[in-house]
Amino acid sequence: MKNTILIIAITLISLTGFAQNNSSQPDRITKFVTTFPNGEEAITVTENSNSNNLKLSSADNFYKYEILESDNHELVHSSTNKGKICDIDKSKLEDGNYTLKVYTSDFVITSDITISNKNEDKSITVLN
């Protein structure tokens, strides 16, 4: 009886370890940069393939960002911010083309982005 329990315990531990090794996908990190006309970085959007968030960072502090439909400029998502960095929940966005606007005290930075859902993994592409 003890041997049977020991064999079952070892088998369960082995299966658990095997399942954990095969189910974890390595993170794929993609960085998209929009620049000012002089070549300096204006905004950067960083995507981690295993996360539902995009990290938006700006060269200057920004107080708001907006994501608009690119066809009719209808507001899809907006949020306020303090500082140079924020997270955007990309799971709230459907596949498609959008315009991203980042508002600083001196200017508005605009980029065209495409959200696509491939194999249940949302990704973003910045088009300049």
Backbone atoms as SQL, in Angstrom:
CREATE TABLE atoms (id INTEGER PRIMARY KEY, chain TEXT, resi INTEGER, resn TEXT, atom TEXT, x REAL, y REAL, z REAL);
INSERT INTO atoms VALUES
  (1, 'A', 1, 'MET', 'N', 0.824, -1.197, 0.000),
  (2, 'A', 1, 'MET', 'CA', 0.000, 0.000, 0.000),
  (3, 'A', 1, 'MET', 'C', 0.868, 1.261, 0.000),
  (4, 'A', 2, 'LYS', 'N', 1.943, 1.244, 0.828),
  (5, 'A', 2, 'LYS', 'CA', 2.833, 2.409, 0.889),
  (6, 'A', 2, 'LYS', 'C', 3.520, 2.619, -0.458),
  (7, 'A', 3, 'ASN', 'N', 3.910, 1.523, -1.103),
  (8, 'A', 3, 'ASN', 'CA', 4.567, 1.643, -2.405),
  (9, 'A', 3, 'ASN', 'C', 3.629, 2.240, -3.442),
  (10, 'A', 4, 'THR', 'N', 2.360, 1.870, -3.428),
  (11, 'A', 4, 'THR', 'CA', 1.385, 2.391, -4.375),
  (12, 'A', 4, 'THR', 'C', 1.191, 3.888, -4.174),
  (13, 'A', 5, 'ILE', 'N', 1.072, 4.318, -2.942),
  (14, 'A', 5, 'ILE', 'CA', 0.906, 5.746, -2.635),
  (15, 'A', 5, 'ILE', 'C', 2.152, 6.514, -3.059),
  (16, 'A', 6, 'LEU', 'N', 3.313, 5.950, -2.803),
  (17, 'A', 6, 'LEU', 'CA', 4.568, 6.598, -3.180),
  (18, 'A', 6, 'LEU', 'C', 4.667, 6.732, -4.701),
  (19, 'A', 7, 'ILE', 'N', 4.301, 5.702, -5.443),
  (20, 'A', 7, 'ILE', 'CA', 4.338, 5.747, -6.903),
  (21, 'A', 7, 'ILE', 'C', 3.349, 6.795, -7.431),
  (22, 'A', 8, 'ILE', 'N', 2.153, 6.853, -6.863),
  (23, 'A', 8, 'ILE', 'CA', 1.166, 7.846, -7.287),
  (24, 'A', 8, 'ILE', 'C', 1.679, 9.258, -7.009),
  (25, 'A', 9, 'ALA', 'N', 2.271, 9.477, -5.833),
  (26, 'A', 9, 'ALA', 'CA', 2.789, 10.802, -5.477),
  (27, 'A', 9, 'ALA', 'C', 3.899, 11.229, -6.434),
  (28, 'A', 10, 'ILE', 'N', 4.814, 10.330, -6.748),
  (29, 'A', 10, 'ILE', 'CA', 5.918, 10.651, -7.662),
  (30, 'A', 10, 'ILE', 'C', 5.380, 10.945, -9.062),
  (31, 'A', 11, 'THR', 'N', 4.396, 10.158, -9.488),
  (32, 'A', 11, 'THR', 'CA', 3.794, 10.384, -10.797),
  (33, 'A', 11, 'THR', 'C', 3.121, 11.748, -10.866),
  (34, 'A', 12, 'LEU', 'N', 2.370, 12.121, -9.849),
  (35, 'A', 12, 'LEU', 'CA', 1.703, 13.432, -9.835),
  (36, 'A', 12, 'LEU', 'C', 2.709, 14.573, -9.829),
  (37, 'A', 13, 'ILE', 'N', 3.776, 14.422, -9.064),
  (38, 'A', 13, 'ILE', 'CA', 4.803, 15.466, -9.027),
  (39, 'A', 13, 'ILE', 'C', 5.463, 15.593, -10.393),
  (40, 'A', 14, 'SER', 'N', 5.755, 14.477, -11.040),
  (41, 'A', 14, 'SER', 'CA', 6.369, 14.506, -12.373),
  (42, 'A', 14, 'SER', 'C', 5.450, 15.161, -13.394),
  (43, 'A', 15, 'LEU', 'N', 4.157, 14.809, -13.364),
  (44, 'A', 15, 'LEU', 'CA', 3.208, 15.401, -14.309),
  (45, 'A', 15, 'LEU', 'C', 3.060, 16.894, -14.096),
  (46, 'A', 16, 'THR', 'N', 3.045, 17.333, -12.839),
  (47, 'A', 16, 'THR', 'CA', 2.935, 18.758, -12.539),
  (48, 'A', 16, 'THR', 'C', 4.135, 19.511, -13.083),
  (49, 'A', 17, 'GLY', 'N', 5.323, 18.991, -12.872),
  (50, 'A', 17, 'GLY', 'CA', 6.536, 19.629, -13.396),
  (51, 'A', 17, 'GLY', 'C', 6.540, 19.668, -14.906),
  (52, 'A', 18, 'PHE', 'N', 6.117, 18.607, -15.568),
  (53, 'A', 18, 'PHE', 'CA', 6.048, 18.558, -17.024),
  (54, 'A', 18, 'PHE', 'C', 5.059, 19.575, -17.561),
  (55, 'A', 19, 'ALA', 'N', 3.888, 19.678, -16.938),
  (56, 'A', 19, 'ALA', 'CA', 2.863, 20.627, -17.391),
  (57, 'A', 19, 'ALA', 'C', 3.350, 22.059, -17.258),
  (58, 'A', 20, 'GLN', 'N', 4.059, 22.380, -16.190),
  (59, 'A', 20, 'GLN', 'CA', 4.542, 23.745, -16.004),
  (60, 'A', 20, 'GLN', 'C', 5.606, 24.102, -17.033),
  (61, 'A', 21, 'ASN', 'N', 6.467, 23.161, -17.368),
  (62, 'A', 21, 'ASN', 'CA', 7.516, 23.457, -18.339),
  (63, 'A', 21, 'ASN', 'C', 6.963, 23.676, -19.728),
  (64, 'A', 22, 'ASN', 'N', 5.939, 22.946, -20.127),
  (65, 'A', 22, 'ASN', 'CA', 5.401, 23.068, -21.473),
  (66, 'A', 22, 'ASN', 'C', 4.421, 24.206, -21.631),
  (67, 'A', 23, 'SER', 'N', 3.745, 24.636, -20.564),
  (68, 'A', 23, 'SER', 'CA', 2.715, 25.656, -20.698),
  (69, 'A', 23, 'SER', 'C', 3.250, 27.079, -20.677),
  (70, 'A', 24, 'SER', 'N', 4.442, 27.284, -20.164),
  (71, 'A', 24, 'SER', 'CA', 4.950, 28.653, -20.084),
  (72, 'A', 24, 'SER', 'C', 5.633, 29.034, -21.393),
  (73, 'A', 25, 'GLN', 'N', 5.162, 30.111, -21.983),
  (74, 'A', 25, 'GLN', 'CA', 5.733, 30.629, -23.216),
  (75, 'A', 25, 'GLN', 'C', 6.713, 31.743, -22.843),
  (76, 'A', 26, 'PRO', 'N', 7.838, 31.816, -23.514),
  (77, 'A', 26, 'PRO', 'CA', 8.764, 32.911, -23.213),
  (78, 'A', 26, 'PRO', 'C', 8.140, 34.244, -23.610),
  (79, 'A', 27, 'ASP', 'N', 8.445, 35.275, -22.849),
  (80, 'A', 27, 'ASP', 'CA', 7.937, 36.606, -23.167),
  (81, 'A', 27, 'ASP', 'C', 8.578, 37.112, -24.457),
  (82, 'A', 28, 'ARG', 'N', 7.739, 37.659, -25.356),
  (83, 'A', 28, 'ARG', 'CA', 8.223, 38.329, -26.555),
  (84, 'A', 28, 'ARG', 'C', 7.936, 39.805, -26.358),
  (85, 'A', 29, 'ILE', 'N', 8.966, 40.597, -26.271),
  (86, 'A', 29, 'ILE', 'CA', 8.799, 42.025, -26.022),
  (87, 'A', 29, 'ILE', 'C', 9.083, 42.786, -27.307),
  (88, 'A', 30, 'THR', 'N', 8.126, 43.637, -27.699),
  (89, 'A', 30, 'THR', 'CA', 8.243, 44.446, -28.895),
  (90, 'A', 30, 'THR', 'C', 8.177, 45.912, -28.492),
  (91, 'A', 31, 'LYS', 'N', 9.061, 46.701, -29.061),
  (92, 'A', 31, 'LYS', 'CA', 9.126, 48.126, -28.732),
  (93, 'A', 31, 'LYS', 'C', 8.916, 48.930, -30.007),
  (94, 'A', 32, 'PHE', 'N', 7.968, 49.883, -29.954),
  (95, 'A', 32, 'PHE', 'CA', 7.662, 50.751, -31.086),
  (96, 'A', 32, 'PHE', 'C', 7.959, 52.185, -30.684),
  (97, 'A', 33, 'VAL', 'N', 8.665, 52.899, -31.535),
  (98, 'A', 33, 'VAL', 'CA', 9.101, 54.254, -31.207),
  (99, 'A', 33, 'VAL', 'C', 8.576, 55.231, -32.249),
  (100, 'A', 34, 'THR', 'N', 7.993, 56.340, -31.782),
  (101, 'A', 34, 'THR', 'CA', 7.610, 57.459, -32.634),
  (102, 'A', 34, 'THR', 'C', 8.557, 58.605, -32.307),
  (103, 'A', 35, 'THR', 'N', 9.108, 59.231, -33.339),
  (104, 'A', 35, 'THR', 'CA', 10.116, 60.261, -33.110),
  (105, 'A', 35, 'THR', 'C', 9.612, 61.650, -33.507),
  (106, 'A', 36, 'PHE', 'N', 10.250, 62.644, -32.920),
  (107, 'A', 36, 'PHE', 'CA', 10.041, 64.025, -33.332),
  (108, 'A', 36, 'PHE', 'C', 10.721, 64.226, -34.690),
  (109, 'A', 37, 'PRO', 'N', 10.409, 65.314, -35.393),
  (110, 'A', 37, 'PRO', 'CA', 11.071, 65.573, -36.681),
  (111, 'A', 37, 'PRO', 'C', 12.599, 65.628, -36.590),
  (112, 'A', 38, 'ASN', 'N', 13.140, 66.002, -35.419),
  (113, 'A', 38, 'ASN', 'CA', 14.600, 66.066, -35.263),
  (114, 'A', 38, 'ASN', 'C', 15.221, 64.706, -34.942),
  (115, 'A', 39, 'GLY', 'N', 14.410, 63.643, -34.874),
  (116, 'A', 39, 'GLY', 'CA', 14.936, 62.304, -34.639),
  (117, 'A', 39, 'GLY', 'C', 14.906, 61.834, -33.196),
  (118, 'A', 40, 'GLU', 'N', 14.616, 62.718, -32.259),
  (119, 'A', 40, 'GLU', 'CA', 14.546, 62.317, -30.850),
  (120, 'A', 40, 'GLU', 'C', 13.268, 61.520, -30.603),
  (121, 'A', 41, 'GLU', 'N', 13.337, 60.590, -29.644),
  (122, 'A', 41, 'GLU', 'CA', 12.165, 59.793, -29.301),
  (123, 'A', 41, 'GLU', 'C', 11.077, 60.669, -28.691),
  (124, 'A', 42, 'ALA', 'N', 9.865, 60.559, -29.212),
  (125, 'A', 42, 'ALA', 'CA', 8.717, 61.292, -28.670),
  (126, 'A', 42, 'ALA', 'C', 7.924, 60.383, -27.733),
  (127, 'A', 43, 'ILE', 'N', 7.433, 59.251, -28.272),
  (128, 'A', 43, 'ILE', 'CA', 6.735, 58.262, -27.449),
  (129, 'A', 43, 'ILE', 'C', 7.231, 56.871, -27.812),
  (130, 'A', 44, 'THR', 'N', 7.132, 55.986, -26.841),
  (131, 'A', 44, 'THR', 'CA', 7.500, 54.593, -27.025),
  (132, 'A', 44, 'THR', 'C', 6.368, 53.727, -26.499),
  (133, 'A', 45, 'VAL', 'N', 5.953, 52.735, -27.288),
  (134, 'A', 45, 'VAL', 'CA', 4.950, 51.771, -26.870),
  (135, 'A', 45, 'VAL', 'C', 5.647, 50.419, -26.789),
  (136, 'A', 46, 'THR', 'N', 5.620, 49.802, -25.600),
  (137, 'A', 46, 'THR', 'CA', 6.259, 48.511, -25.389),
  (138, 'A', 46, 'THR', 'C', 5.193, 47.471, -25.125),
  (139, 'A', 47, 'GLU', 'N', 5.274, 46.365, -25.859),
  (140, 'A', 47, 'GLU', 'CA', 4.305, 45.288, -25.709),
  (141, 'A', 47, 'GLU', 'C', 5.013, 44.023, -25.255),
  (142, 'A', 48, 'ASN', 'N', 4.461, 43.382, -24.226),
  (143, 'A', 48, 'ASN', 'CA', 4.904, 42.069, -23.769),
  (144, 'A', 48, 'ASN', 'C', 3.847, 41.077, -24.246),
  (145, 'A', 49, 'SER', 'N', 4.265, 40.065, -24.989),
  (146, 'A', 49, 'SER', 'CA', 3.308, 39.128, -25.590),
  (147, 'A', 49, 'SER', 'C', 2.481, 38.367, -24.560),
  (148, 'A', 50, 'ASN', 'N', 2.961, 38.238, -23.335),
  (149, 'A', 50, 'ASN', 'CA', 2.232, 37.505, -22.296),
  (150, 'A', 50, 'ASN', 'C', 1.487, 38.436, -21.346),
  (151, 'A', 51, 'SER', 'N', 1.223, 39.652, -21.778),
  (152, 'A', 51, 'SER', 'CA', 0.541, 40.625, -20.935),
  (153, 'A', 51, 'SER', 'C', -0.610, 41.270, -21.708),
  (154, 'A', 52, 'ASN', 'N', -1.633, 41.680, -20.986),
  (155, 'A', 52, 'ASN', 'CA', -2.745, 42.409, -21.606),
  (156, 'A', 52, 'ASN', 'C', -2.497, 43.905, -21.612),
  (157, 'A', 53, 'ASN', 'N', -1.345, 44.351, -21.112),
  (158, 'A', 53, 'ASN', 'CA', -1.058, 45.776, -21.033),
  (159, 'A', 53, 'ASN', 'C', 0.029, 46.183, -22.014),
  (160, 'A', 54, 'LEU', 'N', -0.128, 47.377, -22.533),
  (161, 'A', 54, 'LEU', 'CA', 0.914, 48.048, -23.294),
  (162, 'A', 54, 'LEU', 'C', 1.499, 49.107, -22.383),
  (163, 'A', 55, 'LYS', 'N', 2.802, 49.308, -22.432),
  (164, 'A', 55, 'LYS', 'CA', 3.430, 50.374, -21.657),
  (165, 'A', 55, 'LYS', 'C', 3.695, 51.539, -22.595),
  (166, 'A', 56, 'LEU', 'N', 3.101, 52.675, -22.274),
  (167, 'A', 56, 'LEU', 'CA', 3.267, 53.896, -23.057),
  (168, 'A', 56, 'LEU', 'C', 4.187, 54.828, -22.278),
  (169, 'A', 57, 'SER', 'N', 5.252, 55.280, -22.913),
  (170, 'A', 57, 'SER', 'CA', 6.146, 56.241, -22.263),
  (171, 'A', 57, 'SER', 'C', 6.432, 57.380, -23.230),
  (172, 'A', 58, 'SER', 'N', 6.653, 58.549, -22.655),
  (173, 'A', 58, 'SER', 'CA', 6.860, 59.764, -23.434),
  (174, 'A', 58, 'SER', 'C', 8.132, 60.459, -22.980),
  (175, 'A', 59, 'ALA', 'N', 8.737, 61.219, -23.881),
  (176, 'A', 59, 'ALA', 'CA', 9.921, 61.998, -23.532),
  (177, 'A', 59, 'ALA', 'C', 9.567, 63.084, -22.518),
  (178, 'A', 60, 'ASP', 'N', 8.334, 63.580, -22.590),
  (179, 'A', 60, 'ASP', 'CA', 7.861, 64.614, -21.668),
  (180, 'A', 60, 'ASP', 'C', 6.682, 64.076, -20.870),
  (181, 'A', 61, 'ASN', 'N', 6.409, 64.716, -19.737),
  (182, 'A', 61, 'ASN', 'CA', 5.219, 64.356, -18.974),
  (183, 'A', 61, 'ASN', 'C', 3.984, 64.560, -19.845),
  (184, 'A', 62, 'PHE', 'N', 3.041, 63.634, -19.765),
  (185, 'A', 62, 'PHE', 'CA', 1.787, 63.806, -20.485),
  (186, 'A', 62, 'PHE', 'C', 0.630, 63.642, -19.523),
  (187, 'A', 63, 'TYR', 'N', -0.424, 64.383, -19.790),
  (188, 'A', 63, 'TYR', 'CA', -1.561, 64.402, -18.863),
  (189, 'A', 63, 'TYR', 'C', -2.740, 63.580, -19.365),
  (190, 'A', 64, 'LYS', 'N', -2.699, 63.163, -20.642),
  (191, 'A', 64, 'LYS', 'CA', -3.816, 62.400, -21.188),
  (192, 'A', 64, 'LYS', 'C', -3.372, 61.682, -22.453),
  (193, 'A', 65, 'TYR', 'N', -4.011, 60.533, -22.712),
  (194, 'A', 65, 'TYR', 'CA', -3.882, 59.902, -24.020),
  (195, 'A', 65, 'TYR', 'C', -5.263, 59.487, -24.502),
  (196, 'A', 66, 'GLU', 'N', -5.405, 59.413, -25.816),
  (197, 'A', 66, 'GLU', 'CA', -6.670, 58.995, -26.427),
  (198, 'A', 66, 'GLU', 'C', -6.371, 57.981, -27.521),
  (199, 'A', 67, 'ILE', 'N', -7.267, 57.013, -27.657),
  (200, 'A', 67, 'ILE', 'CA', -7.213, 56.073, -28.769),
  (201, 'A', 67, 'ILE', 'C', -8.504, 56.273, -29.555),
  (202, 'A', 68, 'LEU', 'N', -8.344, 56.635, -30.843),
  (203, 'A', 68, 'LEU', 'CA', -9.477, 56.971, -31.698),
  (204, 'A', 68, 'LEU', 'C', -9.560, 56.007, -32.876),
  (205, 'A', 69, 'GLU', 'N', -10.789, 55.791, -33.358),
  (206, 'A', 69, 'GLU', 'CA', -10.970, 55.051, -34.606),
  (207, 'A', 69, 'GLU', 'C', -10.265, 55.849, -35.699),
  (208, 'A', 70, 'SER', 'N', -9.492, 55.197, -36.535),
  (209, 'A', 70, 'SER', 'CA', -8.757, 55.954, -37.553),
  (210, 'A', 70, 'SER', 'C', -9.660, 56.447, -38.682),
  (211, 'A', 71, 'ASP', 'N', -10.765, 55.746, -38.926),
  (212, 'A', 71, 'ASP', 'CA', -11.663, 56.149, -40.018),
  (213, 'A', 71, 'ASP', 'C', -12.452, 57.410, -39.699),
  (214, 'A', 72, 'ASN', 'N', -13.108, 57.440, -38.541),
  (215, 'A', 72, 'ASN', 'CA', -14.001, 58.555, -38.214),
  (216, 'A', 72, 'ASN', 'C', -13.549, 59.367, -36.991),
  (217, 'A', 73, 'HIS', 'N', -12.415, 59.047, -36.434),
  (218, 'A', 73, 'HIS', 'CA', -11.832, 59.714, -35.263),
  (219, 'A', 73, 'HIS', 'C', -12.751, 59.685, -34.045),
  (220, 'A', 74, 'GLU', 'N', -13.600, 58.654, -33.967),
  (221, 'A', 74, 'GLU', 'CA', -14.464, 58.458, -32.804),
  (222, 'A', 74, 'GLU', 'C', -13.614, 57.928, -31.647),
  (223, 'A', 75, 'LEU', 'N', -13.802, 58.500, -30.460),
  (224, 'A', 75, 'LEU', 'CA', -13.040, 58.109, -29.283),
  (225, 'A', 75, 'LEU', 'C', -13.389, 56.689, -28.856),
  (226, 'A', 76, 'VAL', 'N', -12.375, 55.837, -28.714),
  (227, 'A', 76, 'VAL', 'CA', -12.558, 54.451, -28.304),
  (228, 'A', 76, 'VAL', 'C', -12.149, 54.271, -26.852),
  (229, 'A', 77, 'HIS', 'N', -11.029, 54.901, -26.472),
  (230, 'A', 77, 'HIS', 'CA', -10.505, 54.758, -25.109),
  (231, 'A', 77, 'HIS', 'C', -9.692, 56.003, -24.776),
  (232, 'A', 78, 'SER', 'N', -9.797, 56.436, -23.529),
  (233, 'A', 78, 'SER', 'CA', -9.064, 57.620, -23.084),
  (234, 'A', 78, 'SER', 'C', -8.735, 57.463, -21.612),
  (235, 'A', 79, 'SER', 'N', -7.659, 58.098, -21.190),
  (236, 'A', 79, 'SER', 'CA', -7.306, 58.061, -19.772),
  (237, 'A', 79, 'SER', 'C', -6.414, 59.251, -19.441),
  (238, 'A', 80, 'THR', 'N', -6.479, 59.677, -18.200),
  (239, 'A', 80, 'THR', 'CA', -5.601, 60.742, -17.731),
  (240, 'A', 80, 'THR', 'C', -4.322, 60.112, -17.195),
  (241, 'A', 81, 'ASN', 'N', -3.314, 60.939, -17.031),
  (242, 'A', 81, 'ASN', 'CA', -2.022, 60.441, -16.589),
  (243, 'A', 81, 'ASN', 'C', -1.248, 61.554, -15.902),
  (244, 'A', 82, 'LYS', 'N', -0.383, 61.174, -15.003),
  (245, 'A', 82, 'LYS', 'CA', 0.590, 62.093, -14.402),
  (246, 'A', 82, 'LYS', 'C', 1.948, 61.446, -14.560),
  (247, 'A', 83, 'GLY', 'N', 2.843, 62.121, -15.221),
  (248, 'A', 83, 'GLY', 'CA', 4.175, 61.573, -15.421),
  (249, 'A', 83, 'GLY', 'C', 4.433, 61.225, -16.872),
  (250, 'A', 84, 'LYS', 'N', 5.453, 60.375, -17.066),
  (251, 'A', 84, 'LYS', 'CA', 5.899, 60.028, -18.414),
  (252, 'A', 84, 'LYS', 'C', 5.511, 58.615, -18.836),
  (253, 'A', 85, 'ILE', 'N', 4.922, 57.812, -17.936),
  (254, 'A', 85, 'ILE', 'CA', 4.655, 56.402, -18.227),
  (255, 'A', 85, 'ILE', 'C', 3.252, 56.029, -17.783),
  (256, 'A', 86, 'CYS', 'N', 2.593, 55.140, -18.550),
  (257, 'A', 86, 'CYS', 'CA', 1.319, 54.552, -18.131),
  (258, 'A', 86, 'CYS', 'C', 1.129, 53.210, -18.823),
  (259, 'A', 87, 'ASP', 'N', 0.196, 52.417, -18.317),
  (260, 'A', 87, 'ASP', 'CA', -0.172, 51.143, -18.926),
  (261, 'A', 87, 'ASP', 'C', -1.524, 51.298, -19.604),
  (262, 'A', 88, 'ILE', 'N', -1.676, 50.662, -20.766),
  (263, 'A', 88, 'ILE', 'CA', -2.933, 50.654, -21.509),
  (264, 'A', 88, 'ILE', 'C', -3.406, 49.207, -21.583),
  (265, 'A', 89, 'ASP', 'N', -4.651, 48.967, -21.184),
  (266, 'A', 89, 'ASP', 'CA', -5.223, 47.620, -21.243),
  (267, 'A', 89, 'ASP', 'C', -5.647, 47.332, -22.674),
  (268, 'A', 90, 'LYS', 'N', -4.832, 46.557, -23.406),
  (269, 'A', 90, 'LYS', 'CA', -5.120, 46.298, -24.813),
  (270, 'A', 90, 'LYS', 'C', -6.254, 45.295, -25.010),
  (271, 'A', 91, 'SER', 'N', -6.672, 44.604, -23.943),
  (272, 'A', 91, 'SER', 'CA', -7.785, 43.659, -24.084),
  (273, 'A', 91, 'SER', 'C', -9.114, 44.383, -24.292),
  (274, 'A', 92, 'LYS', 'N', -9.157, 45.688, -24.004),
  (275, 'A', 92, 'LYS', 'CA', -10.370, 46.476, -24.217),
  (276, 'A', 92, 'LYS', 'C', -10.512, 46.939, -25.665),
  (277, 'A', 93, 'LEU', 'N', -9.484, 46.726, -26.465),
  (278, 'A', 93, 'LEU', 'CA', -9.484, 47.193, -27.851),
  (279, 'A', 93, 'LEU', 'C', -9.720, 46.027, -28.799),
  (280, 'A', 94, 'GLU', 'N', -10.581, 46.233, -29.777),
  (281, 'A', 94, 'GLU', 'CA', -10.824, 45.221, -30.793),
  (282, 'A', 94, 'GLU', 'C', -9.784, 45.357, -31.895),
  (283, 'A', 95, 'ASP', 'N', -9.679, 44.320, -32.709),
  (284, 'A', 95, 'ASP', 'CA', -8.764, 44.367, -33.846),
  (285, 'A', 95, 'ASP', 'C', -9.096, 45.559, -34.729),
  (286, 'A', 96, 'GLY', 'N', -8.087, 46.225, -35.228),
  (287, 'A', 96, 'GLY', 'CA', -8.333, 47.321, -36.147),
  (288, 'A', 96, 'GLY', 'C', -7.268, 48.389, -36.096),
  (289, 'A', 97, 'ASN', 'N', -7.486, 49.418, -36.900),
  (290, 'A', 97, 'ASN', 'CA', -6.574, 50.551, -36.981),
  (291, 'A', 97, 'ASN', 'C', -7.082, 51.672, -36.091),
  (292, 'A', 98, 'TYR', 'N', -6.173, 52.297, -35.385),
  (293, 'A', 98, 'TYR', 'CA', -6.508, 53.376, -34.460),
  (294, 'A', 98, 'TYR', 'C', -5.500, 54.504, -34.580),
  (295, 'A', 99, 'THR', 'N', -5.879, 55.651, -34.042),
  (296, 'A', 99, 'THR', 'CA', -4.969, 56.778, -33.902),
  (297, 'A', 99, 'THR', 'C', -4.728, 56.987, -32.420),
  (298, 'A', 100, 'LEU', 'N', -3.462, 57.012, -32.022),
  (299, 'A', 100, 'LEU', 'CA', -3.077, 57.244, -30.633),
  (300, 'A', 100, 'LEU', 'C', -2.629, 58.687, -30.509),
  (301, 'A', 101, 'LYS', 'N', -3.236, 59.427, -29.576),
  (302, 'A', 101, 'LYS', 'CA', -2.848, 60.808, -29.315),
  (303, 'A', 101, 'LYS', 'C', -2.378, 60.917, -27.871),
  (304, 'A', 102, 'VAL', 'N', -1.203, 61.506, -27.691),
  (305, 'A', 102, 'VAL', 'CA', -0.621, 61.716, -26.365),
  (306, 'A', 102, 'VAL', 'C', -0.494, 63.218, -26.164),
  (307, 'A', 103, 'TYR', 'N', -1.109, 63.722, -25.087),
  (308, 'A', 103, 'TYR', 'CA', -1.173, 65.162, -24.823),
  (309, 'A', 103, 'TYR', 'C', -0.168, 65.559, -23.751),
  (310, 'A', 104, 'THR', 'N', 0.773, 66.441, -24.106),
  (311, 'A', 104, 'THR', 'CA', 1.690, 67.036, -23.131),
  (312, 'A', 104, 'THR', 'C', 1.285, 68.500, -22.956),
  (313, 'A', 105, 'SER', 'N', 1.965, 69.212, -22.094),
  (314, 'A', 105, 'SER', 'CA', 1.624, 70.624, -21.875),
  (315, 'A', 105, 'SER', 'C', 1.977, 71.491, -23.083),
  (316, 'A', 106, 'ASP', 'N', 2.905, 71.031, -23.943),
  (317, 'A', 106, 'ASP', 'CA', 3.355, 71.831, -25.070),
  (318, 'A', 106, 'ASP', 'C', 2.850, 71.367, -26.436),
  (319, 'A', 107, 'PHE', 'N', 2.503, 70.093, -26.577),
  (320, 'A', 107, 'PHE', 'CA', 2.137, 69.581, -27.896),
  (321, 'A', 107, 'PHE', 'C', 1.332, 68.293, -27.781),
  (322, 'A', 108, 'VAL', 'N', 0.834, 67.833, -28.929),
  (323, 'A', 108, 'VAL', 'CA', 0.117, 66.566, -29.028),
  (324, 'A', 108, 'VAL', 'C', 0.903, 65.661, -29.975),
  (325, 'A', 109, 'ILE', 'N', 1.236, 64.451, -29.516),
  (326, 'A', 109, 'ILE', 'CA', 1.954, 63.478, -30.338),
  (327, 'A', 109, 'ILE', 'C', 0.922, 62.506, -30.893),
  (328, 'A', 110, 'THR', 'N', 0.936, 62.292, -32.196),
  (329, 'A', 110, 'THR', 'CA', -0.048, 61.426, -32.844),
  (330, 'A', 110, 'THR', 'C', 0.660, 60.299, -33.589),
  (331, 'A', 111, 'SER', 'N', 0.150, 59.079, -33.425),
  (332, 'A', 111, 'SER', 'CA', 0.659, 57.909, -34.150),
  (333, 'A', 111, 'SER', 'C', -0.509, 57.047, -34.590),
  (334, 'A', 112, 'ASP', 'N', -0.375, 56.425, -35.749),
  (335, 'A', 112, 'ASP', 'CA', -1.347, 55.431, -36.194),
  (336, 'A', 112, 'ASP', 'C', -0.892, 54.076, -35.672),
  (337, 'A', 113, 'ILE', 'N', -1.818, 53.312, -35.090),
  (338, 'A', 113, 'ILE', 'CA', -1.494, 51.994, -34.567),
  (339, 'A', 113, 'ILE', 'C', -2.491, 50.974, -35.092),
  (340, 'A', 114, 'THR', 'N', -2.076, 49.723, -35.143),
  (341, 'A', 114, 'THR', 'CA', -2.939, 48.624, -35.535),
  (342, 'A', 114, 'THR', 'C', -2.928, 47.588, -34.432),
  (343, 'A', 115, 'ILE', 'N', -4.102, 47.236, -33.950),
  (344, 'A', 115, 'ILE', 'CA', -4.247, 46.180, -32.953),
  (345, 'A', 115, 'ILE', 'C', -4.726, 44.940, -33.692),
  (346, 'A', 116, 'SER', 'N', -4.014, 43.822, -33.502),
  (347, 'A', 116, 'SER', 'CA', -4.450, 42.576, -34.125),
  (348, 'A', 116, 'SER', 'C', -4.419, 41.457, -33.102),
  (349, 'A', 117, 'ASN', 'N', -5.368, 40.561, -33.230),
  (350, 'A', 117, 'ASN', 'CA', -5.494, 39.438, -32.318),
  (351, 'A', 117, 'ASN', 'C', -5.159, 38.177, -33.098),
  (352, 'A', 118, 'LYS', 'N', -3.944, 37.686, -32.916),
  (353, 'A', 118, 'LYS', 'CA', -3.503, 36.476, -33.610),
  (354, 'A', 118, 'LYS', 'C', -3.374, 35.365, -32.583),
  (355, 'A', 119, 'ASN', 'N', -4.127, 34.298, -32.781),
  (356, 'A', 119, 'ASN', 'CA', -4.104, 33.151, -31.877),
  (357, 'A', 119, 'ASN', 'C', -4.345, 33.568, -30.435),
  (358, 'A', 120, 'GLU', 'N', -5.357, 34.388, -30.252),
  (359, 'A', 120, 'GLU', 'CA', -5.752, 34.864, -28.926),
  (360, 'A', 120, 'GLU', 'C', -4.671, 35.707, -28.265),
  (361, 'A', 121, 'ASP', 'N', -3.685, 36.194, -29.012),
  (362, 'A', 121, 'ASP', 'CA', -2.622, 37.031, -28.472),
  (363, 'A', 121, 'ASP', 'C', -2.708, 38.390, -29.128),
  (364, 'A', 122, 'LYS', 'N', -3.102, 39.408, -28.381),
  (365, 'A', 122, 'LYS', 'CA', -3.236, 40.741, -28.964),
  (366, 'A', 122, 'LYS', 'C', -1.852, 41.350, -29.149),
  (367, 'A', 123, 'SER', 'N', -1.680, 42.000, -30.257),
  (368, 'A', 123, 'SER', 'CA', -0.421, 42.679, -30.518),
  (369, 'A', 123, 'SER', 'C', -0.714, 44.043, -31.114),
  (370, 'A', 124, 'ILE', 'N', 0.285, 44.890, -31.103),
  (371, 'A', 124, 'ILE', 'CA', 0.120, 46.260, -31.590),
  (372, 'A', 124, 'ILE', 'C', 1.240, 46.576, -32.561),
  (373, 'A', 125, 'THR', 'N', 0.921, 47.341, -33.582),
  (374, 'A', 125, 'THR', 'CA', 1.906, 47.821, -34.544),
  (375, 'A', 125, 'THR', 'C', 1.719, 49.320, -34.677),
  (376, 'A', 126, 'VAL', 'N', 2.809, 50.054, -34.613),
  (377, 'A', 126, 'VAL', 'CA', 2.763, 51.498, -34.796),
  (378, 'A', 126, 'VAL', 'C', 3.165, 51.804, -36.225),
  (379, 'A', 127, 'LEU', 'N', 2.348, 52.566, -36.914),
  (380, 'A', 127, 'LEU', 'CA', 2.608, 52.953, -38.305),
  (381, 'A', 127, 'LEU', 'C', 2.875, 54.447, -38.346),
  (382, 'A', 128, 'ASN', 'N', 4.005, 54.832, -38.864),
  (383, 'A', 128, 'ASN', 'CA', 4.332, 56.258, -38.976),
  (384, 'A', 128, 'ASN', 'C', 4.497, 56.661, -40.409);
